[in-house]
Structure formats: C-alpha cells, structure tokens
Amino acid sequence: MRVLAVAGFAAVLLSACGPIDDANVKNDEKGTTPVAVSEVSLEQAKAQAQTMELEIAGLVPSESVLSVDQMPKGTLFSCSDVEWTWYGATTVTVVEGTDIEAIVRSIQAHYEGSRFDLRTRRDIADHFEVQLMSPDTAENYLVGEGFVSTEIRIDSGSACFTLPEGTWTRGSF
C-alpha cells in the first residue's frame, strides 16, 4: 500500500492495486513482476469515479446543500509499472452551521456492508473522515470536511487502468 499526497487535495489518499487475478495477469517489461491488467480505459475509469463522487454527494441532505462542484479534470498516478489511477474531487458546499461530522458518519453508515471496505480517522484538524476502498482495485473515496467549515470534500481514486503505449501521463485529465 502507498500513501500519496496530492497537491491541492485536502487529504492524503491511500492507494493500492488489488489482488492479482491469475486469469488476468501479464508480466511487466522485464518479464518478472506480475501485475493485474485492467479492462477499463482512462475515460471509463474517470467516469466511474466521477459518478461515484456524485452518488456520495447525493447522500448529503438536500436542505443543507448550497452547491455541488465537481472538478472537471484530475491527475494520474502510477498504480504499477503499467497501470494508472485517476484522482479527482467533488466539493459540496453546505449551509453555515451544518453538522458535517454527522453527515460523514451517515455516509459511512450508508456504505456499511457494501462493496467497499471502510476506514475512519480524524485528520490533522481533528475532522472525522471516512474512506471507502475497493478490496479488489485501487478505487477509493475519502469523505470529510473540506478546506473551509462549509464544505464536504469527496476525493476519489479510480480503479487501475492501462493507457495506450506512449500516452503522456503528466498534466490534467
């Protein structure tokens, strides 16, 4: 498991490619390290992550929501020698005085027993956060108070995917 600090993100995202499925394995360029090979494209992985961000945002009580702002672009990070994960974020701006911890705890309760493993923690500012992590892929979502006290931040990391050879991996996607 790797810890990746992402510039501009409110939190550190944990990322790890899931267990290797023997039916879907190839060797790396040196022919020595097995890696899981994904069937999704960058566009599909990004769309899935952004859809999930909005699903999570939809769990915030509508009477508390002032706006939902999804970043149109994100960043790529390496999953392995041949795979990448897309990181993005959505910010939900809420009414002043909204109990963000209660909302994050309700999001945690919503995903108990789901396809995700859940982890909780308190960040450096003592805000409660929940992380939803796929046990099979690098897909993960970190939900907690944003940069200001009227924001809920939903950071996302997609499932790992393979890019076409020669694809430029720096910049925004």
trRosetta pair geometry for C-beta under 8 A, 3 or more apart (Angstrom, degrees):
i j d omega theta_ij theta_ji phi_ij phi_ji
1 14 6.1 -1 -179 -174 115 104
1 15 7.4 153 -160 80 70 36
1 16 4.2 -56 -108 -66 70 130
2 14 7.6 155 81 -158 46 58
2 15 5.6 -25 67 69 93 86
2 16 6.6 149 17 -80 70 71
3 12 5.6 15 -175 166 100 127
3 13 8.0 157 -154 82 57 40
3 14 6.0 -35 -103 -105 68 69
3 15 8.0 141 -108 24 22 75
4 12 7.0 160 76 -165 42 80
4 13 5.8 -22 65 68 95 87
4 14 7.9 146 21 -113 78 21
4 15 5.6 2 6 15 122 122
4 77 5.7 38 -152 -155 164 160
4 87 8.0 -137 106 -63 136 152
5 9 7.7 -169 -175 57 54 112
5 12 5.3 -45 -95 -111 68 94
6 9 3.9 47 81 4 106 132
6 12 7.7 148 10 -125 77 45
6 13 6.3 21 -9 12 122 111
6 75 6.6 167 -150 56 113 140
6 77 7.7 -90 -92 -53 105 135
6 87 5.7 -128 -113 133 155 158
6 155 7.5 154 52 -156 142 133
9 12 7.7 123 102 -83 122 27
9 13 6.9 -44 149 -23 161 104
9 87 7.4 -52 -70 158 141 129
9 89 6.4 174 -117 -59 86 141
9 153 8.0 133 -165 168 68 138
9 155 5.4 64 -154 -114 117 136
10 123 8.0 -21 146 -137 93 165
10 144 7.2 -149 111 77 129 102
10 145 7.9 -140 164 101 150 54
10 146 5.6 -134 -67 -148 160 52
10 147 5.8 -132 -95 -63 113 70
10 153 4.7 98 24 71 144 174
10 155 6.9 -149 44 -47 86 122
11 123 6.2 -97 -108 -107 104 130
11 129 6.5 124 -112 -126 157 160
11 142 5.1 -131 85 133 141 146
11 144 6.5 88 -52 42 145 128
11 153 7.2 157 -3 99 107 134
11 155 5.9 -143 53 5 102 149
13 87 6.6 -174 28 -125 163 126
13 140 6.3 145 -169 93 102 124
13 142 5.7 -136 -103 -14 79 133
13 155 5.7 -133 -74 129 115 130
13 157 5.4 138 168 -40 144 128
14 119 7.8 14 29 50 146 151
14 131 6.7 52 30 -179 111 160
14 133 6.9 -32 84 -93 111 136
14 140 6.5 -110 72 165 74 173
15 77 6.8 115 54 99 174 136
15 79 7.2 -111 158 -110 118 74
15 85 6.1 -166 -152 51 135 162
15 138 5.0 29 -164 -161 87 110
15 140 6.6 -142 -96 22 64 134
15 157 5.5 -128 -98 177 108 164
16 138 6.0 -176 73 -108 28 80
17 35 7.4 8 119 -159 164 84
17 36 5.8 -176 164 37 121 119
17 79 4.7 93 -65 175 113 107
17 80 5.8 -16 -16 -41 156 109
17 83 6.6 88 -97 80 139 143
17 137 6.9 -33 -149 -156 56 49
17 138 5.1 -34 -87 -50 49 104
17 160 5.0 7 -112 -30 103 151
18 36 6.5 7 68 -6 78 169
18 134 6.6 -62 -69 116 127 99
18 135 6.6 84 -128 135 114 41
18 136 4.1 41 -150 169 165 31
18 137 4.6 -50 -15 -68 123 27
18 138 6.9 -128 -26 -38 75 52
18 160 7.9 -149 12 12 82 117
19 36 7.6 99 106 -64 31 135
19 136 6.9 -61 33 -131 84 56
20 25 5.6 50 -180 -95 111 118
20 34 5.5 60 -146 125 158 118
20 35 7.3 -136 -108 -158 113 15
20 36 5.1 -151 -116 -64 62 88
21 24 4.6 26 86 37 110 100
21 25 6.9 -168 81 -45 52 89
21 36 6.2 71 20 -125 81 103
22 25 5.8 -41 -141 -3 34 128
24 36 6.4 38 105 -155 102 72
24 37 5.4 -135 163 55 86 87
24 39 7.9 -70 -147 -43 138 97
25 34 4.9 -4 -169 -163 123 111
25 35 7.1 144 -148 65 74 34
25 36 6.7 -50 -98 -100 71 43
25 37 6.8 161 -114 -1 20 98
26 34 7.5 150 76 -142 22 66
26 35 6.9 -30 65 58 69 82
26 37 5.4 48 10 -47 104 134
26 82 7.9 -34 79 52 112 166
27 30 7.6 -106 158 77 106 53
27 31 4.5 42 136 -141 146 42
27 32 6.5 90 -162 8 114 19
27 33 6.8 115 -157 58 69 42
27 34 6.3 -52 -97 -90 58 55
27 35 7.8 100 -145 14 19 83
28 31 7.1 -107 69 -33 57 18
28 32 6.7 -39 49 52 98 62
28 33 4.5 9 4 59 124 96
28 34 7.9 -134 -19 -78 82 11
28 35 5.9 76 -65 -10 90 121
28 80 7.5 -132 -90 153 117 107
28 81 4.4 46 -136 69 129 150
28 82 6.2 -163 -121 -25 79 111
29 81 6.6 -127 4 154 95 135
29 82 7.8 153 -33 -67 85 105
30 33 6.9 53 58 5 106 91
33 80 7.9 -169 127 -172 124 113
33 81 6.7 106 78 1 133 135
35 80 4.4 145 -137 146 131 159
35 81 6.4 -136 -52 41 153 90
35 82 5.7 145 88 38 156 109
35 83 6.5 -172 163 -6 128 114
36 80 7.7 148 40 -14 70 153
36 83 7.4 -7 78 -31 75 160
36 160 6.8 102 86 74 107 137
37 82 7.5 -22 -104 103 82 131
37 83 7.5 -164 -119 -70 43 119
37 162 6.2 -1 -155 -39 79 134
38 45 7.7 34 150 -74 152 123
38 83 6.2 101 3 -128 113 125
38 137 7.7 71 -101 -129 117 120
38 159 6.3 148 -128 134 139 105
38 160 5.2 -172 -40 102 136 74
38 161 4.5 -100 89 -108 144 48
38 162 5.8 175 53 -10 87 82
40 44 4.2 -130 -164 92 98 125
40 45 4.9 121 123 -57 128 84
40 48 7.3 -39 -153 -4 156 139
40 159 6.3 80 37 82 143 120
40 161 4.8 -82 86 -103 84 117
41 44 4.7 96 49 9 75 101
41 45 6.9 -141 92 -4 38 88
41 161 6.2 93 -169 -177 10 142
42 45 5.9 -59 -145 39 27 109
42 46 6.1 25 158 -17 65 110
42 76 7.7 -40 -129 -93 117 122
42 84 7.3 1 -98 81 96 124
42 86 6.5 112 -157 -59 77 128
42 161 5.9 -178 -72 95 47 142
42 163 6.2 37 -50 -99 116 88
42 167 8.0 -174 -35 177 144 160
42 173 6.4 -79 175 175 128 140
43 46 5.9 -55 -145 39 27 110
43 47 6.2 27 156 -19 63 109
44 47 5.7 -55 -144 38 29 111
44 48 6.3 30 156 -20 64 106
44 161 7.4 149 66 -105 96 150
45 48 5.9 -55 -148 35 29 111
45 49 6.4 26 155 -16 64 108
45 85 7.4 -135 167 -142 142 51
45 86 5.3 138 114 13 111 119
45 158 3.8 90 167 164 100 146
45 159 5.6 -129 -128 58 102 77
45 160 7.9 -75 -120 131 146 6
45 161 4.6 -123 -39 -23 142 138
46 49 5.9 -59 -148 38 30 109
46 50 6.1 23 157 -14 66 110
46 74 6.8 -177 -128 31 104 123
46 86 4.7 -61 -84 116 80 168
46 88 7.0 84 -147 -25 84 138
46 158 6.2 -66 -74 -65 38 149
46 173 6.8 -133 -83 127 143 101
47 50 5.9 -58 -142 41 28 108
47 51 6.2 33 156 -23 64 107
48 51 5.7 -53 -147 34 28 113
48 52 6.5 26 154 -16 62 107
48 139 7.7 -61 121 -117 120 130
48 158 6.3 102 71 -136 101 100
48 159 7.0 -7 86 11 145 105
49 52 5.8 -58 -151 38 31 110
49 53 6.5 39 149 -25 65 101
49 74 7.9 -29 98 -9 143 165
49 86 6.0 -157 16 86 153 105
49 88 6.0 126 120 35 126 114
49 139 7.1 -154 -92 -135 89 92
49 156 4.4 139 -178 145 106 135
49 157 7.0 -127 -125 107 135 11
49 158 4.1 -87 -47 -81 129 85
50 53 5.4 -43 -147 28 37 117
50 54 6.6 33 155 -14 64 103
50 70 6.2 80 -153 -175 101 139
50 88 6.3 -15 -79 84 84 154
50 90 7.6 117 -144 -53 67 116
50 156 7.3 -174 -73 62 41 162
51 54 5.9 -59 -155 39 31 107
51 55 6.4 38 146 -24 65 104
52 55 5.2 -46 -145 31 38 117
52 56 6.5 38 155 -17 66 100
52 139 7.9 91 12 -174 169 117
52 141 6.3 -132 132 -64 119 139
52 156 6.5 135 81 -125 109 135
53 56 6.0 -58 -157 36 29 109
53 57 6.3 29 148 -18 65 108
53 70 6.2 120 109 -121 136 110
53 88 6.9 -78 -48 100 152 108
53 89 7.3 153 -131 -164 141 23
53 90 4.1 133 164 -5 122 129
53 141 7.0 -179 -89 -125 63 121
53 154 4.9 140 -147 116 84 129
53 156 5.1 -86 -68 -40 105 139
54 57 5.3 -49 -141 39 37 115
54 58 6.2 46 154 -28 64 102
54 68 7.3 85 -125 160 78 142
54 70 6.7 -30 -69 -73 94 139
54 90 6.7 168 -69 -94 56 167
55 58 5.6 -54 -155 30 29 117
55 59 7.4 35 147 -26 58 98
56 59 5.8 -49 -166 18 39 115
56 90 7.6 148 69 62 106 131
56 107 6.2 48 -156 -146 90 129
56 132 7.9 -154 -90 9 130 144
56 141 6.2 -177 -49 166 155 152
56 143 6.0 -141 177 -87 138 134
56 154 5.1 148 91 -127 135 143
57 60 6.0 -37 -171 8 49 113
57 68 5.0 92 172 -135 144 128
57 70 8.0 -102 -24 -69 158 98
57 90 5.5 -79 -56 126 131 140
57 92 5.0 167 -138 -70 95 121
57 152 7.8 155 -117 92 72 118
57 154 6.1 -105 -60 -6 86 152
59 103 7.8 137 117 -175 90 88
59 106 6.9 -176 158 114 111 101
59 107 5.2 118 105 -100 145 85
59 110 5.7 -96 -134 -16 144 170
60 64 6.0 -108 164 77 96 115
60 65 5.5 109 109 -69 117 106
60 92 5.2 147 -5 166 165 160
60 94 6.8 -122 -178 -87 134 116
60 103 5.6 28 -121 -164 79 134
60 152 6.2 178 -90 40 138 155
61 64 4.8 75 76 7 91 109
61 65 7.3 -169 93 -20 47 90
61 103 7.2 -118 5 -109 89 108
62 65 5.6 -55 -145 25 40 116
63 95 7.8 -34 139 -6 65 140
64 94 4.6 -4 157 -150 96 106
64 95 5.3 -115 -150 19 57 100
64 98 4.7 94 -154 -118 119 134
64 103 7.2 -134 90 -82 165 139
65 68 6.6 -9 -166 -47 125 92
65 92 6.1 -65 -123 -171 96 104
65 93 7.5 91 -161 76 59 55
65 94 6.1 -49 -97 -105 39 69
65 95 7.9 -32 -1 -20 11 84
66 93 4.5 -59 65 106 108 99
66 94 6.3 164 2 -120 92 13
66 95 6.3 137 -46 -63 102 58
66 150 7.7 10 16 163 135 117
67 92 7.5 -180 92 -152 49 45
67 93 4.6 20 50 41 88 113
68 90 6.5 3 -176 178 88 112
68 91 7.6 169 -154 87 44 47
68 92 5.3 -11 -106 -106 76 75
68 93 7.8 -146 -70 21 33 71
69 90 6.8 165 86 -159 45 64
69 91 4.9 -10 61 59 97 92
69 92 8.0 -178 24 -79 67 30
69 93 7.2 41 -1 -15 107 102
70 88 7.5 30 -176 153 86 123
70 89 7.8 -178 -148 105 54 43
70 90 4.4 -23 -102 -106 74 96
71 74 6.2 103 106 -73 124 74
71 88 5.2 -162 71 -166 112 90
71 89 5.1 54 1 59 126 73
71 90 7.0 -129 6 -77 74 46
73 88 7.4 -160 129 -112 23 105
73 172 3.9 44 152 170 139 112
73 173 6.0 141 -158 66 88 24
74 86 5.2 94 87 174 133 88
74 87 5.1 -170 177 88 120 47
74 88 3.3 -88 -75 -75 131 80
74 89 7.4 136 -105 -1 102 66
74 156 7.8 -73 -108 73 153 94
74 172 7.0 135 61 -155 17 73
74 173 6.0 -40 65 66 69 80
75 86 7.5 152 77 -155 33 56
75 87 5.1 -18 61 58 84 100
75 88 7.9 161 18 -72 61 55
75 172 6.7 -53 -80 -110 64 55
75 173 7.1 124 -108 23 18 93
76 84 4.7 -7 -168 -176 110 131
76 85 7.2 145 -153 72 61 39
76 86 6.0 -34 -96 -98 67 61
76 87 7.6 171 -92 15 17 81
76 169 5.0 -106 88 -168 141 87
76 170 8.0 -105 51 -82 107 21
76 173 5.9 51 -39 5 99 142
77 84 6.8 144 73 -158 33 76
77 85 5.5 -24 65 61 86 90
77 87 6.1 37 -2 -16 113 119
77 157 7.7 -42 44 -135 123 111
78 81 7.9 29 -170 -86 120 19
78 83 7.5 105 -165 85 59 54
78 84 6.1 -54 -107 -105 39 68
78 85 7.9 21 112 17 8 82
78 169 7.9 51 -68 163 81 154
79 83 4.0 -45 64 103 118 102
79 84 5.9 -174 0 -105 96 9
79 85 5.0 104 -62 -28 106 97
79 138 5.4 -122 -120 -28 116 154
79 160 3.8 113 -152 -116 178 120
80 83 4.7 42 38 35 96 97
80 160 7.0 45 4 -157 100 148
82 162 5.9 -6 147 -119 95 99
83 160 4.1 39 157 176 135 114
83 161 6.3 145 -154 67 91 20
83 162 5.6 -61 -101 -78 73 63
84 160 6.8 143 68 -151 25 70
84 161 6.2 -38 63 64 76 73
84 162 7.7 120 17 -111 82 22
84 163 5.8 26 11 -26 130 111
84 169 6.4 -154 -100 -135 146 122
85 138 4.8 -87 -89 103 143 141
85 157 5.2 23 155 -177 129 94
85 158 5.3 179 -162 63 73 74
85 159 7.2 -143 -120 115 91 14
85 160 5.4 -54 -70 -92 87 61
85 161 7.5 122 -94 16 43 76
86 157 7.3 158 79 -153 43 47
86 158 4.2 30 47 8 88 129
86 161 7.8 1 -16 26 98 120
86 173 6.2 -104 -127 89 111 125
87 155 7.1 -4 -169 -179 97 92
87 156 6.6 165 -150 88 51 56
87 157 5.1 -15 -97 -98 80 73
87 158 7.6 -128 -64 2 37 78
88 155 7.8 172 94 -156 36 52
88 156 5.2 -10 62 58 77 105
89 153 6.3 -19 -166 -169 119 90
89 154 6.3 151 -158 83 64 56
89 155 4.9 -24 -100 -105 98 59
89 156 6.6 179 -84 13 42 79
90 153 7.8 152 82 -159 47 46
90 154 4.5 -8 59 60 91 111
90 156 7.6 39 0 -16 90 116
91 146 5.6 62 -135 -107 103 154
91 151 5.3 -24 -167 -159 105 115
91 152 7.2 149 -160 74 53 48
91 153 5.7 -19 -106 -105 77 65
91 154 7.5 -165 -77 23 31 75
92 151 6.8 139 73 -159 50 58
92 152 4.3 -11 59 57 105 101
92 154 7.1 55 -11 -13 100 108
93 150 5.8 30 -160 132 76 97
93 151 5.6 -30 -100 -97 60 74
94 98 4.0 -62 139 28 130 160
94 100 6.9 166 43 -85 150 90
94 103 7.7 -150 -87 -20 161 165
94 150 5.5 -151 62 -171 67 69
94 151 7.2 171 14 -90 83 21
94 152 6.3 56 -22 -13 120 101
95 98 5.2 112 65 -47 74 107
95 150 7.4 -122 105 -144 10 106
96 149 7.9 54 -134 105 68 103
96 150 5.7 -43 -87 -93 58 122
98 103 7.0 13 157 -25 109 134
98 150 7.1 94 29 -133 109 66
99 102 4.0 34 118 15 117 119
99 103 6.7 149 97 -17 68 84
100 103 5.5 -56 -151 37 38 112
100 104 6.2 36 153 -19 71 105
100 127 7.4 -17 101 -154 127 111
100 144 7.7 74 149 -178 119 48
100 145 4.8 87 123 -87 155 92
100 149 7.5 -145 -11 -168 137 62
100 152 5.8 180 -142 -83 107 93
101 104 5.7 -54 -144 38 33 110
101 105 6.2 34 155 -19 66 106
101 127 7.2 -147 -80 -159 93 68
101 128 4.5 81 -133 31 96 126
101 145 7.7 -27 -61 -45 68 109
102 105 5.7 -54 -147 38 30 112
102 106 6.4 32 152 -21 64 104
103 106 5.6 -53 -149 34 33 111
103 107 6.6 35 150 -20 64 101
103 152 6.4 -78 102 -90 137 146
104 107 5.5 -49 -151 34 35 114
104 108 6.5 43 146 -22 63 101
104 128 5.4 166 86 103 139 101
104 129 6.7 -82 -172 -117 147 30
104 130 5.7 166 172 1 94 104
104 143 5.6 172 -132 122 92 101
104 144 5.8 39 -114 -107 149 51
104 145 7.6 -75 -42 -39 139 66
104 152 7.1 -175 -69 -137 91 114
105 108 5.3 -46 -150 32 37 118
105 109 6.5 39 150 -19 65 101
105 128 6.8 1 -56 127 89 149
105 130 7.6 142 -94 -42 35 130
106 109 5.5 -48 -147 36 36 113
106 110 6.4 46 150 -27 64 102
107 110 5.5 -48 -149 29 33 118
107 111 6.7 12 158 -3 64 108
107 130 6.1 -178 94 54 103 142
107 143 5.5 -70 105 110 156 161
108 111 6.5 -75 -154 45 27 96
108 112 6.9 49 148 -48 65 90
108 118 6.1 107 -150 -165 85 144
108 120 6.5 15 -116 -79 144 118
108 130 4.2 -157 -82 -100 100 156
109 112 5.6 -28 -153 -6 38 118
110 114 7.9 18 128 -38 62 135
111 114 4.4 -69 -162 17 66 137
111 116 5.4 -13 174 53 123 125
111 118 6.1 137 103 -76 110 122
111 130 7.8 147 49 146 129 137
111 132 5.5 -63 165 -105 165 122
112 118 6.7 -51 -94 -2 59 151
114 132 7.7 -15 78 -145 129 118
115 134 6.7 -6 137 -119 97 80
116 132 3.9 -15 -174 -168 159 90
116 133 6.0 118 -163 51 89 33
116 134 6.2 -61 -109 -77 70 46
116 135 7.8 155 -147 -21 31 78
116 141 7.9 -50 -122 33 152 101
117 132 7.7 139 68 -160 42 46
117 133 4.9 -34 63 70 92 93
117 134 7.6 88 15 -170 85 4
117 135 5.2 93 -26 -65 115 93
118 130 6.1 -21 -162 -169 103 103
118 131 6.9 147 -156 76 51 55
118 132 6.1 -20 -99 -101 73 59
118 133 7.6 168 -86 21 25 79
119 130 7.3 151 80 -158 44 54
119 131 4.6 -11 60 55 94 106
119 133 6.8 23 2 -1 106 121
120 128 6.8 -11 -170 -168 108 88
120 129 6.7 161 -153 85 60 53
120 130 5.2 -26 -98 -101 82 68
120 131 7.4 -172 -80 16 33 74
121 128 7.9 161 89 -149 33 48
121 129 5.5 -16 64 60 77 100
121 131 7.6 16 11 -9 102 109
122 126 5.1 -4 176 -143 122 46
122 127 6.6 146 -156 64 69 28
122 128 6.0 -36 -99 -90 72 49
122 129 7.2 147 -110 13 21 85
123 126 7.1 -81 67 -10 61 12
123 127 4.9 -7 36 54 108 87
123 129 5.6 72 -41 -19 99 127
123 144 6.2 123 -24 145 127 161
123 145 7.8 -131 30 51 134 93
125 145 7.5 -95 86 78 128 127
127 144 5.3 113 126 174 114 114
127 145 4.1 -103 -156 29 149 119
128 144 6.5 -165 98 -128 44 100
128 145 7.9 83 49 -12 58 98
129 142 6.1 6 179 -175 122 89
129 143 6.5 159 -157 80 71 46
129 144 3.4 -41 -100 -66 88 133
129 145 7.9 -100 -75 18 84 66
130 142 7.7 173 89 -150 41 48
130 143 5.3 -11 60 58 85 99
130 144 7.2 156 18 -64 55 83
131 140 6.1 3 -178 -175 99 110
131 141 6.9 167 -154 84 54 47
131 142 4.9 -15 -103 -101 86 75
131 143 7.6 175 -84 18 37 69
132 140 6.4 167 87 -153 56 57
132 141 4.5 4 50 51 104 97
132 143 7.5 36 -7 -5 100 109
133 139 7.4 144 -156 93 45 60
133 140 4.4 -3 -105 -108 72 103
134 137 4.6 2 97 49 141 80
134 138 7.3 17 55 61 110 13
134 139 4.0 50 -4 61 131 100
134 140 6.8 -120 10 -65 75 63
134 159 6.9 -11 42 -91 161 90
137 159 3.9 -16 161 -130 151 92
137 160 6.0 -153 -163 12 93 81
138 157 5.9 -82 140 135 94 117
138 158 7.3 39 88 95 97 44
138 159 6.1 128 51 -140 74 35
138 160 4.9 84 13 -43 120 90
139 157 6.5 177 -140 97 29 74
139 158 6.0 -26 -102 -175 78 29
139 159 4.5 -19 -51 -65 103 70
140 156 7.3 167 90 -154 49 47
140 157 4.7 12 50 49 85 110
141 154 6.1 -11 -169 -171 106 88
141 155 6.9 157 -156 81 51 52
141 156 5.1 -11 -104 -104 79 74
141 157 7.6 -153 -67 25 43 68
142 153 7.7 -4 105 111 86 95
142 154 7.5 158 77 -155 48 40
142 155 4.4 -5 54 56 100 105
142 156 8.0 -157 21 -70 68 34
143 152 6.8 9 -170 175 86 101
143 153 7.3 176 -142 87 42 54
143 154 5.3 0 -102 -106 83 74
143 155 7.9 -157 -67 26 41 67
144 152 7.3 -166 110 -152 16 69
144 153 6.2 -16 67 55 63 92
145 149 6.8 -13 -164 -123 126 47
145 151 6.8 94 -173 81 59 69
145 152 6.6 -59 -109 -106 37 53
145 153 7.0 29 125 11 21 94
146 151 2.9 -55 47 111 135 116
146 152 6.0 -83 -27 -35 100 1
146 153 3.7 126 -96 -43 82 99
147 151 6.0 11 39 56 66 149
147 153 7.2 89 -20 -61 68 131
148 151 5.3 82 58 4 74 111
158 161 7.0 -21 120 -9 124 111
163 167 4.0 -105 159 46 125 146
163 169 6.9 -167 14 -84 168 100
164 167 5.2 106 64 -43 73 112
168 171 6.9 30 130 16 111 121
